[in-house]
Amino acid sequence: MSRSAHPAGPRHADVLTEGHYTAPPADLNVLDEKVWARTVSRNDDGAVTVGGIEVTRLAEEFGTPAYFLDESDFRARCRAWADAFGPGADVFYAGKAFLSRAVVRWLKEEGLNLDVCSGGELTTALDAGMPAERIAFHGNNKTVAEIERAIHVGVGRIVLDSFQEIVRVSHIAQRLGKRQRVQIRVTVGVEAHTHEFIATAHEDQKFGIALAGGQAAEAVRRALTLDGIELIGIHSHIGSQIFDMAGFEVSARRVVQLLAEVRDEHGVELPEIDLGGGLGIAYTSDDDPREPHEIAKALGDIVTRECESAGLATPRISVEPGRAIVGPTAFTLYEVGTIKHLEGLRTYVSVDGGMSDNIRTALYDAEYSVALVSRRSDAEPMLVRVVGKHCESGDIVVKDAFLPSDLAPGDLIAVPATGAYCRSMASNYNHALRPPVVAVRDGEARVIVRRETEEDLLRLDVG
Ligand SMILES: *Cc1c(COP(=O)(O)O)cnc(C)c1O
């Protein structure tokens, strides 16, 4: 990512030490379509609209802060992934990115499968009518109760993550008189993050069973001999916000190598491989994500080639995009409360939300963009830091971004690409009320997750 100190223009830029900003765009009123949901645009009056509705109207009706999700964009992205991979592969939406009953129904209608990793996510999926066989159950420490329930309802697969779990799932399935389809999650020694990947990463992480040292081969050996489980394949997930397909290439090669070893040792060709998720999206104009069809072609080619050279039939591939489906479809709408110009230092713009609705900046040093959306402005760009209202100085929403210098309290600003890992990681810090998620489509807006109320807080606090 190219980050350069801004040459001239906004005051204070020269004293910023971190350099997490680029030059201001030529026109702050222009919305980069890469980072905004598809139906977002600015109308002739200068207000931004989504699904044909002005954000000013949305703020009046639903309040701020709030997440607005472009339903037609979400559905289009589901279809793009499903079409790109075709009937010979499976796309599992990673529910942890953002899950609600409406989302489950959209996924079901658009032909996607669903990854869950907790009893709560499983309940949401089943309640909204996702057929159990289209659900995969993940996690490095599923409880006995979760495993029992998953097997009882008949989930399509459980992804086994440890030696103990292989035995545990086998025992529970036998007790329930079932044979559960499972995959084994392996760590391939590849670590991918954004623009870099490391092919020789340490397996020092809590997920999966290492290929290194024959651990994964041993896991396969055990899984093949135990009753109650049917080993259908190998699973690998190498990171998040990945743009470089080279990480998947190394990972696929190593997984296929394991399939070849399994065939040589056991005479069994495992029919499936899952290459995980982690495909990157554009949070800022600097990010250039690939289209699903390019990703599908690249992954398909890699797996086909590796299998050919190992003399294996090509297994059925699955992928698990979370962020790449829901991330770009939503933005968070905030109202500006205060603006502080710290002479010679920085300008802080405080909004009515913060780390309770978007923890990613504080947690991962994530980059976001921001725009004034309630009106047009032709004022000079001003370099700002957008912060929340929480009692924590690390409560940053957007580290460095340009907003017009006539920004004033009461203006609405929006942070795009907050569909993934924002509402799902939201907290009640400072007893904040978690914002609603409002789905917008064809001129209609409806709440799919309502705003939390003070009553909700008190209901949990039983005195
Ligand atoms: C988190 C996760 C995903 C989804 O990751 P994204 O970055 O949202 O695409 C997919 N598979 C597994 C196993 C995961 O843990």
The ligand as an SDF file (V2000), in Angstrom:
LIG
                    3D

 15 15  0  0  0  0  0  0  0  0999 V2000
  -13.3650  -15.8280    9.6360 C   0  0  0  0  0  0  0  0  0  0  0  0
  -13.4120  -17.0230    8.7830 C   0  0  0  0  0  0  0  0  0  0  0  0
  -13.8670  -16.9190    7.4790 C   0  0  0  0  0  0  0  0  0  0  0  0
  -14.2860  -15.6180    6.8470 C   0  0  0  0  0  0  0  0  0  0  0  0
  -13.2680  -14.6930    6.7740 O   0  0  0  0  0  0  0  0  0  0  0  0
  -13.5080  -13.3540    5.9210 P   0  0  0  0  0  0  0  0  0  0  0  0
  -12.2620  -12.5940    6.1200 O   0  0  0  0  0  0  0  0  0  0  0  0
  -14.6960  -12.6710    6.5300 O   0  0  0  0  0  0  0  0  0  0  0  0
  -13.7710  -13.7760    4.5330 O   0  0  0  0  0  0  0  0  0  0  0  0
  -13.9310  -18.0720    6.7280 C   0  0  0  0  0  0  0  0  0  0  0  0
  -13.5750  -19.2600    7.2400 N   0  0  0  0  0  0  0  0  0  0  0  0
  -13.1400  -19.3960    8.4980 C   0  0  0  0  0  0  0  0  0  0  0  0
  -12.7720  -20.7290    9.0020 C   0  0  0  0  0  0  0  0  0  0  0  0
  -13.0380  -18.2900    9.3110 C   0  0  0  0  0  0  0  0  0  0  0  0
  -12.5950  -18.4240   10.5610 O   0  0  0  0  0  0  0  0  0  0  0  0
  1  2  1  0
  2  3  1  0
  2 14  2  0
  3  4  1  0
  3 10  2  0
  4  5  1  0
  5  6  1  0
  6  7  2  0
  6  8  1  0
  6  9  1  0
 10 11  1  0
 11 12  2  0
 12 13  1  0
 12 14  1  0
 14 15  1  0
M  END
$$$$
